[in-house]
């Protein structure tokens, strides 16, 4: 704050002689001059404008004619930790003017390999009570620990933010949910699917270009042309569809940029479908005359010859033939046996075709 200078007037007596008045005036002038210099030296008459440099990394106050300027920097130390080579990790630095005067940020100077900043064009003036932020990023190009700093110069002071980080090698890894897929017995012509989950357990993106299955009867779908971020997963469907009976083996092949290798084995057995047991049920009207029973005959040619299916007389007017083959046509006739074991002529012929499997 500027102060005004007020100086008192001195009057001399009117009865002094001219010479005496001259001597007194000289002495009074020396006294006034001495008093004036004393006032100036103690800043009693005018305001003093000055600046006080701040220690690196600190915040402080500078006195000025228009008020007090104070800048705080947060944070003063940034540790980026482990960052995969080729990627970046960013954090925000905030500059706050907590004083009563504007402050101009003149330059920002990063040091240390891989550290950059964005979002703070310089010069930039921060008004009293206002703040601004910018981004500091660590983008390692090689593995290893790195340290550096971000120097912020303003119109009043210099500030330093300490930086550190470690670049680590990119290492995507593929981890399957199983190391083997066992299908067991699968009926020929009946596909059997099973899921396999692939997870990226590494520290960088996993690029899967293709997923294929080798071995007779095995196939795979899904997972090809997929990019997985760390901890992401994709499901692959593996199918076993045997076209013949027998035991089969194969592998699930994964082509990717993973730094580890995988070996997923496939196995299964093709088995024939169970046979369906067919039978022919025959029924006829009982003979109007008294009979001892009936004989049943079967042939494979219409009109015979026929072969007797039962060795002895069956008293029931029905019979079930369970010895038939799939796809075959059979021809049946029945005879009755009367007293004296006299057998009648053949009944009318009926035919039955057995369905194919």
Backbone torsions as a table, in degrees:
resi	resn	phi	psi	omega
1	UNK	NA	134.0	-179.3
2	UNK	-81.2	133.1	177.4
3	UNK	-109.1	142.9	177.4
4	UNK	-86.4	151.1	-179.3
5	UNK	-100.7	123.1	177.1
6	UNK	-115.3	124.4	-178.3
7	UNK	-118.2	137.6	-177.7
8	UNK	-79.6	147.4	176.9
9	UNK	-92.6	143.2	-180.0
10	UNK	-113.8	131.1	175.4
11	UNK	-109.8	141.2	177.9
12	UNK	-102.7	159.5	179.8
13	UNK	-66.0	143.1	-176.7
14	UNK	-77.2	-12.5	-175.3
15	UNK	-92.6	0.6	-179.3
16	UNK	-76.0	152.7	178.5
17	UNK	-75.5	165.3	-178.1
18	UNK	-62.1	-43.9	-178.8
19	UNK	-65.2	-42.1	-179.3
20	UNK	-66.4	-39.2	178.7
21	UNK	-63.7	-36.4	179.7
22	UNK	-65.0	-42.1	179.6
23	UNK	-66.6	-40.6	-179.7
24	UNK	-66.8	-40.4	180.0
25	UNK	-61.2	-38.9	179.9
26	UNK	-65.2	-44.5	180.0
27	UNK	-65.8	-41.1	178.3
28	UNK	-63.6	-36.8	177.9
29	UNK	-61.9	-42.8	177.4
30	UNK	-62.4	-39.7	-179.0
31	UNK	-65.7	-42.7	178.6
32	UNK	-64.0	-44.1	179.3
33	UNK	-60.9	-44.1	179.0
34	UNK	-61.8	-42.6	179.6
35	UNK	-64.8	-38.1	-180.0
36	UNK	-64.2	-46.3	179.7
37	UNK	-64.0	-34.2	178.1
38	UNK	-66.1	-41.3	178.5
39	UNK	-65.2	-42.4	178.9
40	UNK	-63.8	-41.6	-178.1
41	UNK	-64.3	-31.2	-178.8
42	UNK	-95.1	6.6	179.7
43	UNK	57.2	35.0	-179.5
44	UNK	-83.6	-15.8	-174.8
45	UNK	-108.3	-24.9	-179.6
46	UNK	-136.0	157.7	174.9
47	UNK	-76.2	151.0	179.5
48	UNK	-110.2	127.3	176.1
49	UNK	-103.8	125.7	-178.9
50	UNK	-147.6	173.5	177.9
51	UNK	-135.3	147.4	-179.5
52	UNK	-124.4	108.3	-179.9
53	UNK	-59.1	144.9	-179.6
54	UNK	-101.4	151.5	177.1
55	UNK	-65.9	145.0	179.4
56	UNK	-53.7	136.6	178.0
57	UNK	84.1	-1.7	-175.7
58	UNK	-105.4	-179.1	173.2
59	UNK	-132.5	153.3	-176.1
60	UNK	-163.8	-171.2	-174.9
61	UNK	-123.6	140.8	175.8
62	UNK	-121.6	127.3	177.1
63	UNK	-75.2	142.3	178.3
64	UNK	-147.7	171.5	-178.5
65	UNK	-66.4	-28.8	-174.5
66	UNK	-100.0	-1.0	179.9
67	UNK	142.6	-164.9	-177.8
68	UNK	-108.5	134.4	177.5
69	UNK	-108.9	132.7	-179.1
70	UNK	-139.9	124.7	180.0
71	UNK	-115.5	133.3	171.7
72	UNK	-118.1	143.9	-178.7
73	UNK	-118.2	129.2	-179.8
74	UNK	-143.4	128.9	-2.7
75	UNK	-85.7	167.6	178.1
76	UNK	-93.6	-15.1	178.4
77	UNK	-135.6	130.2	178.9
78	UNK	-125.0	121.3	172.9
79	UNK	-109.7	114.6	-176.3
80	UNK	-82.6	-13.0	-178.8
81	UNK	69.4	-152.7	-179.8
82	UNK	-83.1	127.9	179.4
83	UNK	-129.9	128.3	-178.2
84	UNK	-66.4	135.0	177.8
85	UNK	-56.3	132.8	-179.0
86	UNK	93.4	-7.4	175.9
87	UNK	-117.4	-177.5	-179.0
88	UNK	-141.2	156.5	174.1
89	UNK	-129.9	131.0	-173.9
90	UNK	-121.4	147.5	173.8
91	UNK	-139.2	161.0	-174.4
92	UNK	-105.0	135.9	173.9
93	UNK	-112.6	132.4	-177.8
94	UNK	-115.3	130.5	175.7
95	UNK	-107.4	121.5	-177.4
96	UNK	-119.6	130.3	175.4
97	UNK	-95.4	102.4	-178.0
98	UNK	-95.7	6.3	-178.7
99	UNK	-98.2	-162.5	-175.8
100	UNK	-110.2	9.6	-179.8
101	UNK	-134.5	152.8	178.9
102	UNK	-69.5	148.9	177.5
103	UNK	-129.8	137.5	179.3
104	UNK	-105.1	124.5	173.0
105	UNK	-85.3	117.9	-173.5
106	UNK	-91.3	-45.0	-178.8
107	UNK	-146.0	155.0	171.1
108	UNK	-129.2	121.8	-174.1
109	UNK	-121.0	108.0	176.6
110	UNK	-83.8	149.2	173.3
111	UNK	-137.6	152.3	-177.8
112	UNK	104.2	135.2	-174.5
113	UNK	-69.3	124.9	175.3
114	UNK	98.6	-5.1	-179.7
115	UNK	-97.6	129.9	178.5
116	UNK	-138.2	162.6	176.0
117	UNK	-132.9	153.1	178.4
118	UNK	-142.9	156.7	172.3
119	UNK	90.7	13.0	178.0
120	UNK	-137.9	84.7	177.0
121	UNK	-70.4	138.0	180.0
122	UNK	-118.3	149.9	-3.1
123	UNK	-74.1	151.2	177.9
124	UNK	-141.4	135.1	-177.0
125	UNK	-102.4	131.3	178.6
126	UNK	-105.3	116.1	-179.4
127	UNK	-69.9	162.9	-179.9
128	UNK	-58.2	130.7	178.3
129	UNK	79.4	3.1	-178.5
130	UNK	-106.3	170.8	179.3
131	UNK	-145.5	163.0	175.9
132	UNK	-144.9	156.2	-177.8
133	UNK	-130.2	156.0	172.9
134	UNK	-145.6	167.7	-173.9
135	UNK	-107.3	133.4	173.3
136	UNK	-112.4	129.2	-176.9
137	UNK	-123.4	148.9	173.6
138	UNK	-115.1	117.1	-178.2
139	UNK	-125.8	85.0	-176.7
140	UNK	-71.5	139.0	176.7
141	UNK	-100.5	-8.8	178.6
142	UNK	-152.2	164.7	-178.8
143	UNK	-76.1	147.4	177.6
144	UNK	134.5	160.4	179.1
145	UNK	-79.7	140.9	-178.6
146	UNK	-135.6	140.2	173.1
147	UNK	-128.6	153.3	-179.3
148	UNK	-167.0	-162.5	-178.4
149	UNK	-156.2	165.9	174.7
150	UNK	-126.8	109.5	-178.1
151	UNK	-94.2	125.6	-177.3
152	UNK	-115.5	115.0	-179.7
153	UNK	-104.8	133.8	179.5
154	UNK	-125.6	179.8	179.0
155	UNK	-72.1	-8.7	-177.5
156	UNK	-122.0	-25.4	-173.8
157	UNK	-164.2	175.1	177.2
158	UNK	-121.1	137.0	-179.0
159	UNK	-126.0	149.9	-179.4
160	UNK	-132.6	128.1	174.8
161	UNK	-105.2	122.7	-179.8
162	UNK	-80.7	136.7	-176.3
163	UNK	-125.4	145.0	174.8
164	UNK	-154.5	152.7	178.3
165	UNK	-172.4	165.5	-179.9
166	UNK	-130.9	123.4	174.9
167	UNK	-82.8	131.0	177.8
168	UNK	-121.7	150.2	-176.1
169	UNK	-65.5	145.1	176.6
170	UNK	-69.4	128.6	-176.5
171	UNK	-144.6	74.5	173.3
172	UNK	-70.1	143.1	-179.9
173	UNK	-136.5	142.2	177.7
174	UNK	-107.6	128.6	-180.0
175	UNK	-124.5	111.0	178.4
176	UNK	-79.2	156.0	-179.7
177	UNK	-71.7	-15.6	178.3
178	UNK	-152.5	155.0	177.6
179	UNK	-97.4	-7.1	178.6
180	UNK	-152.9	144.4	176.8
181	UNK	-118.7	114.3	-177.5
182	UNK	-110.5	115.7	-176.8
183	UNK	-89.2	-20.4	-177.1
184	UNK	70.3	-150.9	-179.8
185	UNK	-81.6	126.2	179.1
186	UNK	-127.5	129.7	-179.1
187	UNK	-64.0	134.3	178.9
188	UNK	-55.6	131.3	179.4
189	UNK	83.6	5.2	179.7
190	UNK	-120.6	99.9	-177.1
191	UNK	-61.6	142.7	178.0
192	UNK	-127.0	113.3	-179.1
193	UNK	-95.7	151.3	171.8
194	UNK	-142.9	143.6	-179.4
195	UNK	-88.6	147.6	170.7
196	UNK	-131.0	123.5	-178.3
197	UNK	-97.5	127.2	177.6
198	UNK	-106.5	126.5	-177.5
199	UNK	-122.7	139.1	174.8
200	UNK	-85.8	105.7	179.5
201	UNK	-100.6	14.0	179.5
202	UNK	-93.4	-164.5	-176.4
203	UNK	-111.6	8.7	-180.0
204	UNK	-143.4	168.2	-178.1
205	UNK	-61.1	136.5	177.8
206	UNK	-101.7	120.1	179.7
207	UNK	-104.2	111.1	178.9
208	UNK	-98.7	112.4	-177.9
209	UNK	-82.8	-36.2	179.7
210	UNK	-157.8	151.6	173.3
211	UNK	-131.8	117.0	-177.4
212	UNK	-132.3	159.9	178.1
213	UNK	-115.9	139.3	174.8
214	UNK	-110.3	157.2	179.4
215	UNK	106.6	145.6	-177.4
216	UNK	-63.8	126.5	176.1
217	UNK	90.0	-6.1	-177.5
218	UNK	-101.9	144.4	177.4
219	UNK	-148.3	156.3	-179.5
220	UNK	-134.0	144.4	176.1
221	UNK	-138.7	144.8	-179.6
222	UNK	90.7	156.0	175.6
223	UNK	90.9	-16.9	-178.7
224	UNK	-80.0	142.6	178.6
225	UNK	66.1	35.3	-175.9
226	UNK	-115.5	140.2	172.7
227	UNK	-111.7	123.8	-179.1
228	UNK	-112.5	124.2	171.2
229	UNK	-71.4	163.2	177.4
230	UNK	-51.1	133.6	178.9
231	UNK	76.6	0.8	174.8
232	UNK	-84.7	157.7	-176.1
233	UNK	-134.9	161.5	173.1
234	UNK	-142.5	146.4	-178.9
235	UNK	-102.9	130.0	176.4
236	UNK	-109.6	134.6	177.5
237	UNK	-100.7	119.2	178.0
238	UNK	-103.8	130.8	-176.2
239	UNK	-122.1	136.7	173.3
240	UNK	-113.1	118.5	-177.4
241	UNK	-131.5	82.7	-176.2
242	UNK	-70.6	139.4	177.2
243	UNK	-101.2	-3.4	179.2
244	UNK	-152.0	164.2	177.0
245	UNK	-76.1	153.0	179.6
246	UNK	134.5	174.8	180.0
247	UNK	-100.2	137.1	-175.7
248	UNK	-132.6	151.0	179.2
249	UNK	-136.8	152.8	179.1
250	UNK	-162.2	-167.5	-179.0
251	UNK	-145.0	152.2	171.7
252	UNK	-99.1	118.9	-173.5
253	UNK	-104.5	126.0	-178.2
254	UNK	-118.7	116.4	177.6
255	UNK	-99.7	118.0	-175.9
256	UNK	-156.6	-178.8	176.5
257	UNK	-95.2	17.7	-179.1
258	UNK	-63.2	145.1	178.9
259	UNK	-85.6	-7.2	177.5
260	UNK	-111.2	166.2	179.5
261	UNK	-107.9	152.6	178.8
262	UNK	-129.3	150.0	177.6
263	UNK	-141.3	104.7	-179.2
264	UNK	-111.8	113.8	-178.1
265	UNK	-90.9	148.8	179.5
266	UNK	-123.1	140.5	177.9
267	UNK	-151.3	150.4	178.7
268	UNK	-173.8	164.0	179.6
269	UNK	-127.1	131.5	175.0
270	UNK	-88.4	129.1	179.7
271	UNK	-125.8	152.2	-180.0
272	UNK	-72.7	150.7	177.3
273	UNK	-67.7	141.9	179.1
274	UNK	-62.9	138.7	-179.1
275	UNK	-69.8	141.8	175.3
276	UNK	-91.1	122.9	-178.5
277	UNK	-81.7	116.0	178.4
278	UNK	-100.2	157.2	175.4
279	UNK	-150.3	161.0	179.8
280	UNK	-119.7	124.0	178.5
281	UNK	-100.5	122.5	-178.7
282	UNK	-111.3	136.5	177.0
283	UNK	-138.3	143.3	178.6
284	UNK	-146.0	164.8	179.5
285	UNK	-77.0	137.3	179.7
286	UNK	-61.3	153.5	179.0
287	UNK	-67.8	139.2	-178.9
288	UNK	-69.6	-20.9	178.3
289	UNK	-102.1	163.2	-178.9
290	UNK	-67.1	129.0	179.2
291	UNK	-133.5	160.6	176.7
292	UNK	-82.5	-29.3	-180.0
293	UNK	163.5	-155.7	-172.0
294	UNK	-140.1	154.2	170.2
295	UNK	-116.3	144.4	178.9
296	UNK	-114.7	135.0	-179.1
297	UNK	-123.2	150.8	179.8
298	UNK	-139.4	142.8	175.1
299	UNK	-139.2	166.5	178.7
300	UNK	-107.4	2.3	177.7
301	UNK	-127.4	134.7	-180.0
302	UNK	-60.8	130.8	179.7
303	UNK	89.2	0.8	178.1
304	UNK	99.6	-179.7	3.1
305	UNK	-68.6	159.9	-178.5
306	UNK	-118.4	152.2	175.9
307	UNK	-115.9	139.1	180.0
308	UNK	-71.1	129.0	-176.9
309	UNK	-89.6	-21.9	-178.7
310	UNK	-125.5	138.1	-176.2
311	UNK	-78.3	-20.6	-177.6
312	UNK	-130.8	165.7	-177.0
313	UNK	-64.5	133.2	176.6
314	UNK	-104.7	123.5	-176.2
315	UNK	-78.0	-18.7	-177.1
316	UNK	-83.5	144.3	178.0
317	UNK	-82.9	42.8	179.2
318	UNK	-158.3	159.3	179.2
319	UNK	-159.1	142.8	176.4
320	UNK	-115.0	122.9	179.6
321	UNK	-98.4	108.7	-179.4
322	UNK	-100.6	5.0	-178.0
323	UNK	-106.9	58.4	-179.1
324	UNK	-112.7	159.8	-178.6
325	UNK	-115.5	147.8	-178.9
326	UNK	-61.3	136.2	175.3
327	UNK	79.7	0.1	-177.0
328	UNK	-94.1	146.6	174.8
329	UNK	-104.6	132.4	-178.2
330	UNK	-121.0	151.5	179.9
331	UNK	-123.6	129.1	-174.1
332	UNK	-121.1	144.3	170.5
333	UNK	-139.0	158.4	-178.3
334	UNK	-129.0	145.4	172.1
335	UNK	-124.2	155.9	175.1
336	UNK	-110.4	151.9	-178.7
337	UNK	-118.0	118.5	-178.9
338	UNK	-97.2	-165.9	-179.9
339	UNK	-64.9	145.8	-177.5
340	UNK	78.7	14.0	-179.9
341	UNK	57.8	34.7	178.0
342	UNK	-88.0	123.4	-176.7
343	UNK	-96.5	137.3	-178.6
344	UNK	-78.2	177.1	174.1
345	UNK	-73.0	167.1	178.0
346	UNK	-62.6	144.5	172.9
347	UNK	-74.1	-178.8	172.4
348	UNK	-64.2	152.3	-175.3
349	UNK	-87.3	139.4	170.4
350	UNK	-123.6	149.4	-179.6
351	UNK	-122.3	147.8	178.4
352	UNK	-138.2	131.7	175.9
353	UNK	-105.9	125.5	-178.0
354	UNK	-81.6	132.3	-179.8
355	UNK	-62.9	151.5	175.1
356	UNK	-77.8	156.0	-179.7
357	UNK	-64.8	NA	NA
